[in-house]
Amino acid sequence: MATAQATTRTAAGPPGSGPLAALRGRPAVGKMLLLLVIAAVAVPVAHARWGGGVWPGALTVDLSGPLGEVNDWIIGNRDSHPLFLYFFGHISNAVVLSVRGVYLALLALGWAGVTAVAALVAWRTAGWRLALTAGLSFLVCGMLGMWVPTMQTLALMTVAVLASVVLGLLLGLAAGLSDRTFRVLRPVLDTMQVLPAFAYLLPVVLVFGIGVPGAVLATVVYAAPPMARLTALGLRGADAGVMEAVASLGATGRQSLLSARLPLARKELLLGLNQTIMMALSMAVIASVIGAGGLGDRVYQALSSVDVGAALAAGIPIVLLAVVLDRTTEAAGRKIGTEPTGPAALRGARGWGIAAAVAVVGRFTGGRIWPESGIVAIAGPVNTAKDWMVDHLYTGIPVIGGTADWAAHFTNWVLNPLRDGLQGLPWWAVLLIVAALAWTIGTWRTALTAVLAMAAIGVLGVWELSMDTLSQVIAAVAVTLVLGFGIAVGAARSRRLERLLRPVLDVFQTMPQFVYLIPVVALFGVGRAPAAAAAVVYALPAVVRITTQGLRGVDPAAMECARSLGATSGQRLRQVQIPLARPALLLAVNQGVVLVLAVVIIGGLVGSGALGYEVVFGLAQGDLATGLVAGAAIVCLGLMLDRVTQPTARRQRKES
């Protein structure tokens, strides 16, 4: 009997085996099987009830009426209602006076004084190399004939960054000290960061009109979320032992905040300042659409006339400002806790004295603005080079064709079939595909969020336009990932290549998006292909950086073990580095999607159509309903793409 029972148990398998146990050990397979079962039931029902691919009109909500009424009320009451006269009016006046005061102070320092102060601050935070970089950067701004626009942009950015930091600190304090506030603010901050910048401009213009106040406040809305997020992160991540020790000493809540939480979160606060500055600078060009002036206005005017030389002359100072401010704030974060004393403090005082002397001498020798005789015009040679490239590369090249031919082929062979395929799919099939992708990479909550985001697009009545935008994003992301992963593999293997790529990636990452559009339009014409090309150029640096860092961060012991077993370089890459760097690779995909989406929307200015055109059209015509509905659809599209490309923390813990 015992032998028979043992034989039976052996035939049945060990305890806990069987189909259900096998599925529990392979959750991805179980999810897919469950999705297949759901699809087998839902697809026939959905096809019988709603049929084809167009989102049913019965499930849409028309917001044009209510939003149109809000639009008309704002326009009719902007000059008479107390809310505008005594609240928004005072905010507008305060912004104008602040920007004008900073601008006049910069002009009073003169070009020599501003350059000396910038070099001194850089020297005090990071040493003589950054000081030299800062000084040369401001001198180059003057040599390009962009001194006054640079000062206008710097004044506007100073006020916008200060306001963003104050607002971000207040929101971060509230979220860092209260779990309930953190849960409430998180989706708000997500929306503020995903909503395209153009969508901010329309309500701001309606309330504040064209000019500096609207530009500053739109920049604040765009740049404050990183400060709020990192402030909350720093406060919530404060060392529990330190906080318990402070509480045991009888400190009040205010005392523990000022003496423990904020000092422990200094690095996060500096990082938040750094990110806020970079986000504000990225808005410099976009805000020019509503009268911000400065360097952004020069770039926008160059885009209107497809003047590559003028755009480059205005874009270079923006890049230089971004590099100097980024390096300075990063160095300041590293120096926290090492305050200068003794001789170092004395050298600092001498440095300020020298800077003041330079400013006074330069001011009294007529150095208020950069002299005309010191300007080097680069627009002419750049445009000549651009014309040569267009003449020789645009079309007519034997065998390979020209850039116009490439754009036409990419549109006809990739963009059009992808768009037609997505628009031809039944809407419920798209929802099922989204659910499958999101659930495979995350949890059922992730899948539910992604599906609800896509369903909201249909409810807003812009399903077909969203499928068009989605096709452009998918195509651009695919090209970005192929190029980015290939370049990153080379950079991960070669330190020399990485050093050569770093300045190029810095320039590409800090150059305003509009600057990409101008040479791309000159080479590829107007349409969806140039918008996709500009998106690839803008997203490529982030993908390369994150992928390179992930591949380099693989455990050296694992690499050495594979090498000792005789694995080739390609085998180590495929079987060791890529599997171990999977979280970094998924993050690279996620960031590539987000950045591509941002530029594809701006591509509405150069003929990409779809949701981007709707947002631009709404801004140009003052149509709140069109602009906000398209902006809300972009937010939903971005939320869905984020959920299907980024694994949840729970999933990452299971795989680690």
Secondary structure, DSSP 8 states (H G I E B T S, - for coil): -HHHHHHHHHHH-STT-SHHHHHHH-HHHHHHHHHHHHHHHHHHHHHHHH-SSS--GGG----HHHHHHHHHHHHHHTTT-HHIIIIIHHHHHHHHHHHHHHHHHHHHHHHHHHHHHHHHHHHHHH-HHHHHHHHHHHHHHHHTT-HHHHHHHHHHHHHHHHHHHHHHHHHHHHHHH-HHHHHHHHHHHHHHHHS-HHHHHHHHHHHH-SSHHHHHHHHHHHHHHHHHHHHHHHHHTS-HHHHHHHHHTT--HHHHIIIIIHHHTHHHHHHHHHHHHHHHHHHHHHGGGGT--HHHHHHHHHHHHT-HHHHHHHHHHHHHHHHHHHHHHHHHHHTTT----THHHHHHHHHHHHHHHHHHHHHHTT-SS--GGG----HHHHHHHHHHHHHHHSS--TTT--HHHHHHHHIIIIIHHHHHHHHHS-HHHHHHHHHHHHHHHS-HHHHHHHHHHHHHHHHTT-HHHHHHHHHHHHHHHHHHHHHHHHHHHHHHH-HHHHHHHHHHHHHHHHS-HHHHHHHHHHHH-SSHHHHHHHHHHHHHHHHHHHHHHHHHTS-HHHHHHHHHTT--HHHHIIIIIHHHTHHHHHHHHHHHHHHHHHHHHHGGGGT--HHHHHHHHHHHHT-HHHHHHHHHHHHHHHHHHHHHHS--HHHHHHH-
